[in-house]
Amino acid sequence: MTKPLRAAEREVRHTAAPLIALGVVVAILYFGRVFFITLLAAVMLAFILEPFVTLLVRIRFPRALASFVVCSAALSILYLAGMGAYSQLAGLTEELPQYGQRIGDLVQSITGKIEAIEQRTYLLIMPVRKQAAPPPVEPPKKKRRAPDTSVPPAAPGAIPEVRIHEESTPIKDFISVRLGSLYQIALMASFVPFLVYFMLSWHDHIYRSFLQFFEGEDRAAAARSLQGIAEMVRAFVVGNSVLGLLLAAATSLAFWIIHLPYALLVGPLSGFLSLVPYIGLPLALLPPLFVSLTAYATVSGYLLVVAIVSVFHVLALNLLYPKIVGSRVHLNPLVVTFSLMLWGFLWDAPGLLLAIPMTAAFKAVCDNVKDLRPIGKFLGD
């Protein structure tokens, strides 16, 4: 084999190896998305709760006990919030037939209006034609007698055969397909409290053991990277939580003033959905518009709901979000859009929620590693 061919072969191998590795990583992230989403959720919760554990440790609490107290308090808060949401959902479930009837009436009304518009458009575009003479009436033809396909009567005393044919519906097919994934999600979610507890109680051991993989300047860079990731994740999650709580309180108060049903349920739901990147406003409009189907009979009521949600959404994302969250993330819009597309494709809705913190964490690593700083500058704003 000649030297040019050997050089070309080495170049092909050098190019193909990273592409194959990238494909393997993407496949692992896609097929193991439930595991990775659970792990990342636990890591983010551990970063959020770490300051509270540190505070209890400073007042002479053992770290294991402090971690248990903080995790128990967090679970209690989630339980109380879930009970409040359940009480609201129970009342909403009883009124679902009314909402179904209202939706049917709206669909029928819209369909009638569309048909009337189509009819008027057809009459305006198509010229009026004279009625043609009726076609000659042909004499009726003799119909052939169809063969007798009736089932013969059963013999006396015989048990008639009963066949049950279960029809398949799109909803039933969707539920049957998703049951397996829902079971996996519920199973993995049950591990989150234990993962968070062990990450908090073994924080010092995990931190020291992780730094043992590095030496010299690399160890200092790894320590700075961990610190940067922790600060960024904490700022992102806490900032979004504060914004969500503010939006939830303001939206619930506004819905209560205009007498919207279930304001304490749809207000927080709309407030937190408003923080979803790019599609937050449409998602935030769905819950209040749904419960308003039986509350308003005119279009003005729906327009008022849309105006309230839109105003709060614009104010929060344009005035508060840059000051509370944007000052810590420092990602340019192109990178944010690309990361949302990539992680949304790999992990669906959870990917949209985790895309920005994961990309910002990767940027924090690049900023503290000398060889990766150009990538960090490219990702930054």
Secondary structure, DSSP 8 states (H G I E B T S, - for coil): --HHHHHHHHHHHHHHHHHHHHHHHHHHHHHTHHHHHHHHHHHHHHHHHHHHHHHHHHTT--HHHHHHHHHHHHHHHHHHHHHHHHHHHHHHHHTHHHHHHHHHHHHHHHHHHHHHHHHHHHHHHS-----------------------------TT------------HHHHHHHHHHHHHHHHHHHHTTHHHHHHHHHHTHHHHHHHHHTT--THHHHHHHHHHHHHHHHHHHHHHHHHHHHHHHHHHHHHHHHHTT-TTHHHHHHHHHHHTTSTTTHHHHHHHHHHHHGGGT-SSHHHHHHHHHHHHHHHHHIIIIIHIIIIIHHH---HHHHHHHHHHHHHHHHHHHHHHHHHHHHHHHHHHHHSGGGHHHHHHH--
